[in-house]
Amino acid sequence: MSGAFDGEARLGLLGPAHDDDASVHAAIRTLIARAAHVVYLGDDEAARRAARRWAEELAPGLATEDRWVDEAARLAATGSAAQLEALLERRRALAPLYRVRELPPGRGRAIEIIAGRIVTLVHDKAWLDEDDVANSTLLVYGRSDEPVLRRFGPRWFFTPGPLRLGRIGLVEADASGQLGLELLEVGGQTLWREQCATGPQARMSVQP
């Protein structure tokens, strides 16, 4: 998983859900309205199940690629132009769900390039190696008991914490190319914002 964002594009962050599919569904709906992409930081399939559930709501019967291809082939052979157009409309309704991503399996990490800055994402920060730390401006991880933002020299470490605490995160770049972080409630209320500047460390607090 990789991407390049410019300007004020955002990356949504969703912490481990521990099979709380209902909370994952709610968090994805909030983040997808604000972010270019959403990354699930857990090591299970909760985000995949939530996306599949939402897909069934948006386009019943077309939740998987195989179903879509089968239906498109059937209508191409026997359907009308209106039926094909209706199928495409249902397909377009699923577009937001293609912006939901998972981390690579095992101890894999994902890399995003935001305004020329490297953001490395991993489930467990213990899996990060020296190259990850040396090359990244921001290191995002999932496994944690609470939301955390820490700065070590020019690098920042961030996690929105487990989803059971009702917190989700956003990463964005401002017009000057500086990365910014935002912690929100699952419902969308902003709890704090922090700029990942390279100057003196700014103070921040996390509301309970």
C-alpha positions as CSV (number, residue, x, y, z in Angstrom):
1,M,0.0,0.0,0.0
2,S,1.4,3.4,-1.0
3,G,0.2,6.7,-2.1
4,A,1.3,10.3,-2.7
5,F,-0.9,13.1,-1.4
6,D,-0.5,16.9,-2.0
7,G,-2.0,20.0,-0.4
8,E,-4.5,19.1,2.3
9,A,-5.1,15.5,1.4
10,R,-5.7,13.4,4.5
11,L,-5.0,9.9,5.6
12,G,-7.5,8.4,8.1
13,L,-6.2,6.1,10.8
14,L,-8.3,3.4,12.6
15,G,-6.8,1.5,15.6
16,P,-7.3,-2.2,16.4
17,A,-10.9,-3.1,16.9
18,H,-10.6,-6.6,18.4
19,D,-13.6,-7.8,16.4
20,D,-15.9,-4.9,17.3
21,D,-17.3,-4.8,13.8
22,A,-20.0,-2.2,14.6
23,S,-17.5,0.3,15.9
24,V,-15.3,-0.3,12.8
25,H,-18.2,0.4,10.6
26,A,-19.0,3.7,12.4
27,A,-15.3,4.8,12.3
28,I,-14.9,4.0,8.6
29,R,-18.0,6.1,7.8
30,T,-16.6,9.1,9.7
31,L,-13.1,8.8,8.3
32,I,-14.1,8.1,4.7
33,A,-15.9,11.5,4.6
34,R,-12.7,13.3,5.6
35,A,-9.8,11.3,4.2
36,A,-8.4,10.4,0.8
37,H,-7.6,6.9,2.2
38,V,-8.3,5.1,5.5
39,V,-5.8,2.6,7.0
40,Y,-6.8,0.0,9.5
41,L,-4.0,-0.6,12.0
42,G,-5.2,-3.9,13.4
43,D,-3.9,-7.3,12.7
44,D,-7.3,-8.9,12.1
45,E,-10.0,-8.7,9.3
46,A,-12.4,-6.3,11.1
47,A,-12.0,-3.6,8.5
48,R,-12.6,-6.0,5.7
49,R,-15.7,-7.4,7.3
50,A,-17.0,-3.8,7.9
51,A,-16.4,-2.8,4.3
52,R,-18.1,-5.9,3.0
53,R,-21.1,-5.1,5.2
54,W,-21.3,-1.6,4.0
55,A,-20.9,-2.7,0.4
56,E,-23.9,-5.0,0.8
57,E,-25.9,-2.0,2.0
58,L,-24.8,0.2,-0.9
59,A,-25.1,-2.3,-3.7
60,P,-26.8,-5.6,-2.6
61,G,-25.4,-8.5,-4.6
62,L,-22.3,-6.7,-5.8
63,A,-20.1,-6.7,-2.7
64,T,-17.3,-8.7,-4.3
65,E,-15.4,-8.3,-7.5
66,D,-16.6,-11.7,-8.8
67,R,-20.2,-10.8,-8.3
68,W,-19.7,-7.5,-10.2
69,V,-18.0,-9.2,-13.1
70,D,-20.6,-11.9,-13.4
71,E,-23.5,-9.4,-13.4
72,A,-21.7,-7.1,-15.9
73,A,-21.1,-10.0,-18.2
74,R,-24.8,-11.1,-17.9
75,L,-26.1,-7.7,-18.7
76,A,-23.7,-7.1,-21.5
77,A,-25.1,-10.2,-23.2
78,T,-28.8,-9.9,-22.4
79,G,-29.5,-6.5,-20.7
80,S,-30.6,-3.2,-21.9
81,A,-28.6,0.1,-22.0
82,A,-30.7,1.3,-19.0
83,Q,-29.9,-1.8,-17.0
84,L,-26.2,-1.4,-17.7
85,E,-26.2,2.2,-16.7
86,A,-28.0,1.3,-13.4
87,L,-25.4,-1.4,-12.8
88,L,-22.6,1.2,-13.2
89,E,-24.4,3.6,-10.8
90,R,-24.5,0.8,-8.2
91,R,-20.8,0.2,-8.9
92,R,-20.0,3.9,-8.4
93,A,-21.7,3.8,-5.0
94,L,-19.0,1.5,-3.9
95,A,-16.2,3.8,-4.8
96,P,-15.6,5.1,-1.2
97,L,-14.9,1.6,0.0
98,Y,-11.9,1.2,-2.3
99,R,-10.2,3.8,-0.2
100,V,-10.2,1.6,2.9
101,R,-6.9,-0.3,3.3
102,E,-5.3,-2.9,5.6
103,L,-1.7,-3.3,6.6
104,P,0.3,-6.0,4.9
105,P,0.0,-9.4,6.6
106,G,2.5,-10.6,9.3
107,R,5.0,-8.0,10.3
108,G,4.6,-6.0,7.1
109,R,4.5,-2.2,7.1
110,A,2.9,0.3,4.7
111,I,4.5,3.4,3.3
112,E,2.7,6.6,2.4
113,I,4.3,9.7,0.9
114,I,2.5,12.8,2.0
115,A,3.9,16.2,0.8
116,G,7.3,14.5,0.2
117,R,7.4,13.2,3.8
118,I,7.6,9.4,4.5
119,V,4.9,8.0,6.8
120,T,5.5,4.4,7.9
121,L,2.5,2.5,9.2
122,V,2.7,-0.8,11.2
123,H,0.6,-2.8,13.6
124,D,3.2,-3.1,16.4
125,K,5.9,-0.4,16.8
126,A,8.3,-3.2,18.1
127,W,8.4,-4.4,14.5
128,L,10.0,-1.1,13.3
129,D,13.7,-1.4,12.3
130,E,16.5,1.2,12.1
131,D,15.8,1.9,8.5
132,D,12.1,2.6,9.2
133,V,13.0,5.1,11.9
134,A,15.8,6.7,10.0
135,N,13.8,7.3,6.8
136,S,10.4,8.4,8.2
137,T,9.1,11.7,9.4
138,L,6.1,10.1,11.0
139,L,5.7,6.5,12.3
140,V,2.2,5.3,12.9
141,Y,1.3,2.1,14.8
142,G,-1.8,0.4,16.0
143,R,-1.0,-1.7,19.1
144,S,-1.3,0.5,22.2
145,D,-3.4,0.9,25.3
146,E,-4.1,4.5,24.6
147,P,-3.6,7.3,22.0
148,V,0.0,8.4,22.0
149,L,2.0,11.2,20.2
150,R,5.7,11.4,20.9
151,R,8.5,13.2,19.3
152,F,12.1,11.9,19.1
153,G,14.3,14.5,17.4
154,P,12.9,15.2,13.9
155,R,10.6,12.1,14.0
156,W,7.2,11.6,15.4
157,F,5.4,8.4,16.7
158,F,1.6,8.3,16.7
159,T,-1.2,5.9,17.4
160,P,-4.9,6.6,17.8
161,G,-5.1,3.8,20.3
162,P,-7.5,0.9,20.4
163,L,-10.9,1.6,18.9
164,R,-12.7,0.6,22.2
165,L,-11.6,4.0,23.5
166,G,-13.6,5.7,20.7
167,R,-10.7,7.5,19.1
168,I,-9.5,7.7,15.4
169,G,-6.8,9.7,13.7
170,L,-6.1,11.9,10.7
171,V,-2.8,12.9,9.0
172,E,-2.7,15.8,6.6
173,A,-0.2,18.2,5.0
174,D,-0.7,22.0,5.2
175,A,0.2,24.4,2.4
176,S,3.8,24.6,3.6
177,G,4.3,20.9,3.5
178,Q,4.2,20.4,7.3
179,L,2.5,17.3,8.5
180,G,-0.4,17.7,10.9
181,L,-2.1,15.2,13.2
182,E,-5.7,15.2,14.5
183,L,-7.3,12.9,17.1
184,L,-11.1,12.6,16.9
185,E,-13.9,10.8,18.5
186,V,-15.5,8.1,16.3
187,G,-18.5,10.5,15.9
188,G,-16.2,13.1,14.3
189,Q,-15.6,15.6,17.1
190,T,-12.0,16.9,17.1
191,L,-10.2,16.3,20.4
192,W,-6.8,17.9,19.5
193,R,-4.7,18.9,16.5
194,E,-0.9,18.9,16.4
195,Q,1.6,20.1,13.8
196,C,4.6,17.8,13.3
197,A,7.0,20.7,13.1
198,T,10.8,20.2,13.2
199,G,11.3,23.1,15.7
200,P,10.8,23.0,19.4
201,Q,8.3,20.4,20.6
202,A,4.8,21.8,21.1
203,R,2.7,20.8,24.1
204,M,-0.4,18.7,23.6
205,S,-2.9,16.9,25.7
206,V,-5.4,14.1,25.1
207,Q,-8.8,14.5,26.5
208,P,-10.2,11.4,28.4
